[in-house]
């Protein structure tokens, strides 16, 4: 009987004791916090891409192209002089050292960038043409740089990730109240959410609330037999850093090939998925993270109550807002980096197109200014050629024709060779409008008859009012040569 009563008393006493945490109850919540910690402590791993660096070679070649076509006064100046160094012209501030370098390389026939060599453009219209091409190309590149999407720098994003861990404006864990941790556990962890609690100050603060209140709390997060290793449990802002350090030491490590942005994005979704997942029919635990319902970081199963962070339909947790902002900034940074890399390729293509335009214009200009004068073919020349060809087998008859010369095949034959028109027999005065005479003309000059009957109707017309014989319109052949203007040559190229 005594034994039975003793056993019943023990059973009742056990039922009246607070429920002990089961090891591993908060493992899922703990692992999500660990993932966020690992992602933030590793940093963004981003590299800033400088549009100036990406377009440097192309821009340098275009600037060199401009210098190669500059007027002599500018080209011949000493860019290393004190006047050049102290010039208030902003172009001197930006380009002076580049001008100094490229002028030297042009003079030494060295590549101005890569394997591109540029000659000094000769004086004349070609200089203006080269400058126009270069200026348009540089303007195109600068417009693309200005249009590149904006983003925070990698360092700024890394600072945001540190603030997720340590609190707003913090680069490391602080022991001061209200920086990384709150000094009272009800304020830090949310308690029942009935007062002015301030959970969510930092990930460190909330991780200490979930797992750092004592050995029972860390077992709930990391499993049976795990303890804080003698470290003082989280009980104030002063004990917070050491308690969190002991908790983080038990975190599983993420895969080595995991991208930080992907890790953090997935962990933030998992956090929201687990938040309030212990909700029951008798208690609204939707703002609570962890299994317990009263969150004050004592040596029992831990939790964080975000009830005071629910504002209307929105959840305003400081470290979570900072994390989501950092993820958006990482996305914007990647977009900018992609755009700048594309800009580098665009700048190179623009520069190469400009060089091709210059080379094409150079060839066109050279062809327009060096082509030999065209030979005018007159009707008289064609007539003389036909007449001379009739005497191709006889030197004597060829020379007797008066208009022809004999070119023997072997240098001496009088029966084998060519009979060609003599030079100057095609027209009496090329370019004057005077037409050569035909055999049998009654006058010394065609269209000089003083009477209508003497006016050659084939080549002339009789002016009855002036009673004179005139050359028919279009009968005189005028020979001339015209050089194509540069602009026309460029348009036709």
C-alpha positions, 0 to 999 in steps of 0.5 A: 500500500505504501509503495502504491501511494508513493508511486502515485505521488511521483506520477502526479509530481511528474505531471505537475512539472513543466514539460522538458524539451525533447532533443532535436525539437528545434532542429529545422529552425536551427538549421535554417538560422545556421544557413543564413549565418553561413551565407552572410559570414561568407559575404556576397563573393561579388566583384565590381565591374568597372565600365571604364576598365571594360571599355579602356582599350577601345576608348584608348584606340579611339582617342589615339585615332582622334590625336592622329588626325588633330591639327598640327598645333595640338599634335606637336605640343608638349603634353608633359609641360607644366602648361598642359599639366595645369590646364583647366580644360577638363579634357586635359585632366581626363586624357592628357596622359593618354595623349602623351603616350599615344603621340609617342607611339604614333611617332615611333610606329608602335601599337597604341593598344593591343596590336593596333598601329595608327599613322599620322593622318596627312593634312587635308579633308581626311583629318576632319573625316577621321575626327568625325568618325572617332567622335561619333564612336566615343559618343556611342560608347559613353551613351552606353556607359551612362545607360548601364543599370545602377547597383550597390557595390560589392562592399556595400552589399557585404556590409548589409549582410553583416548587419543581418548578423550583428544589427543595423550599422554593426560590422561585428557582434557588440555587447552594448544593449540594443546593438546586437542583443537586447539586455533583457530576455523578454525584450530580446526574444518576444516572451508572450508578445503582449508588451513592447518586446523587440525581437528580430534585432539581429540574427545573432539575437534571435539565434541566442533566443532559440538555442543559447538559453542553456544546455536544454535549449542547445539540445533542442536545436542540435540534438541529445548530449550537446551542450554549450561547453561551459559558456555562460548562457544568453542572459544579457547583451554582455553574454550574447556573443559567447553564447552565440559562438557556442551555438554556431560551433554546432552548425552543419556546414553548407555544400562547398559549391553552394552559391551564397545568393542561392543559399540565402534566398532558399534559407529566407523562404525556409524561415518564413515556411517554418514561422508559426508551423507549430500552430495548434488548435488552441493557441495562435502561434503563427508569429512564433519561431520554434516549438515553445510558446513563451520565449525568454531564453531560459534553460528550456526549449527556446523560441522567438515570438515575433508577434510585436513585429506583425504590422497589419498584413506585414511582418517587419523583422529588422534582420529579415528586411535587411537580408531581403534587401541584400538579395535584391541588391545582389540581383541588381549587381549581377544585372549591372555586371552582365550589362557592363561585360556586354558594354565591353564587347559593344565598345570593341565592336564600335571601335573596330567599325570606326577603324574599318570606316577610316580605312575605307575612307582612306582607300576611297580618298586615295583612289579619288585623288590618284586615278589617271585622267580619263582618255577621251575617245573622239569620233575622229580617233575612231575614224582614223583608226579604221582608215589606218587598219586598212594599210596594216600590211604595207608600210608605204601605203600606211605612211602615205595616208598622212594620218598613220604611222607604221609599227613593223612586227620585227622592227624592220619589216615593210609588209608585216606590222601594224598601221596606227593613227599618229598622235594628235590626229584625233582632234585639232585642239582637244577641249576647244570644241573645234572638230577635226576635218574630213577628207573632201571638205570644201573649206579649211574648217568644218562649219565655216562655209559662208553660203548655205550650199557650203554648210555640211548638213551632217555636222552643221546647221545654217543660221538663216537670221545670221547667215552663217554656218554653225556646228550642230549642238552635240557635234563637238566633243569636249574632253575633260577630267573631274575628280570626285569630291570626298563626300561623294566618294564616301557616300558611294563607298 
